[in-house]
């Protein structure tokens, strides 16, 4: 009788030990998957905003299509069948950039969207900037990239609070790779388009990186400006 009880207890202990080992292995696998960059969520494009500066007050259609998906737009698309990958805004735009959404009648300073555009940032060139120097760096960089003081202020007041507390930040402004996955169609066609997409990641220690040359086209005629950012892991 005692032997049978001992056997039963031993079997129960072995069962509990095996179950514990399985749970431990599952936990380790979960942690490894969470740390695996291949299974992390793609970085999102945060607060891309679009300014319109026509030479004369006019109705303008702005169509956005992304390879990924949109999580939020404002105002709502005016197109009859918007999707989670794009749609069309219709606004009445003034030369000073004031917009009126023709669907709601609301006055706006810009068009807003956010989501996963479906691209991986390129950090082959860029800048390593200390948190203390971010304010001056952004003011200088955004001027070189063609933003006005007002546009730069909108950019800086959104991103600076998240960057200035880091010891360092790796920053690279994205070009054609971003434009290919976040396509803008504008009617009537603008004369000048300036798109500023900043990719960045916080760093604990500085790194060496090939400096990036920053340029912008001259603003001529009907001008469209967009800026946004992506925080990479």
Secondary structure, DSSP 8 states (H G I E B T S, - for coil): -HHHHHHHHHHHHHHHHHHHHHHHHHHHHHHHHHH-GGGS----EEEEEEEEE-SS-EEEEEEEEESSEEEEEES---STT-BTTEEEEEEEE-TTS-EEETTT--EES-EEEEEE-S-----SEEEEEEGGGHHHHHHHHHHHTT--HHHHHHHHHHHHHHHTTSSEEEEEEE-HHHHHHEEEEEES--SEEEEEEEEEEEESS----EE---------SSEEEEEEEEE--
